[in-house]
Amino acid sequence: MWIILAAGLLCVSAFAALLIGAYKPGLWETLATIAAPQGFPPGDERTVLHTIIWEIRLPRILLAIGVGIALASSGAVYQGCFRNPLVEPYILGVSAGAAFGAALGIVFPKFFLSIQLMAFAGGAIAVFSAYALARRNGDTPVVALVLAGVLIGSIATALVSVLKYLANDAALREIVFWYMGGFYHVSWPDVRIVLPGVLAGFTLIWALSWKLNVLSMGDEEARALGVHPERYKVVLVALATFITALSVSACGIIAWIGLMMPHAARMLLGPDHRFVLPMSAIMGALYLIICDTLARTLIQAEIPVGIITSLLGAPYLLYLLRNKGKDLF
């Protein structure tokens, strides 16, 4: 029932986001525009509304849903695999690696195909490097993997600082805005790339949710139940990293969703990942739509959505440390 209620709220919030903004269309006008994807005849006064709905707001909302699903479900996977409730998708250096790749594409546009492609490549290389550093004698200890991720992330952050120093004023501003995360330049090609990839990755993760339940009990318990922990950790972490890097490559760095949403889902439904994963995904999408709507409507100039998620996420971490600190460590 909680999942059904959350899914209903997600649909309502997505439709409400279509109506909210500097231009406020009516309910029936919006429904008529959604029903006419090919547009209206030339000269029709509803052409402007069609552009706002179909070219600006709708792709933005769909991408926010995809990114919210990716970050929240990835957080649940990392927390289950690593048995650490403070882990989020960026622990393996995904964000820092993606930021370095995007910065390369921004500073040297003649040498690289696209910013999004470089961001995805940077995130993937960072995770592969962290995994290669941590792997020893056919085993990958969790502590070694986390430390390797921190190391790779620190190196990538230092390289981004070097590129900031080398960049001209326009490139520097673009790097800074990309680093803060946002949906200002969203287009349908972004949606067509990110949304199917995220949904496919999430479906595979959800299909392995009962394996994640076993892994969250510990490696010894998993082996006793006939589950190979190393093999399934690699598969689940790879899937979570893929959808995270795909999302970061499109919208920049948006933090805290992967930490907050899995905790909220477990508070409502308990620890079973068969229910925690879909609930986290829906809540992540709902939360990100709300934050993005606030980002573009609070003031005349748009606020990067990463700032809003961080302002709300940091107090949540303090709450966890204060009220559940004994259980977290």
Secondary structure, DSSP 8 states (H G I E B T S, - for coil): -HHHHHHHHHHHHHHHHHH-SSS---HHHHHHHHT-TT---TT-TTHHHHIIIIIIIHHHHHHHHHHHHHHHHHHHHHHHHHT-TT--GGGGSHHHHHHHHHHHHHH-TTTSS-HHHHHHHHHHHHHHHHHHHH-BTTB--HHHHHHHHHHHHHHHHHHHHHHHHHS-HHHHHHHHHHHH---TT--HHHHHHHHHHHHHHHHHHHHTHHHHHHHTT-HHHHHHTT--HHHHHHHHHHHHHHHHHHHHHHH----SHHHHHHHHHHHHH-S-HHHHHHHHHHHHHHHHHHHHHHHHHSSSS---HHHHHHHHHHHHHHHHHHHHHHHH-
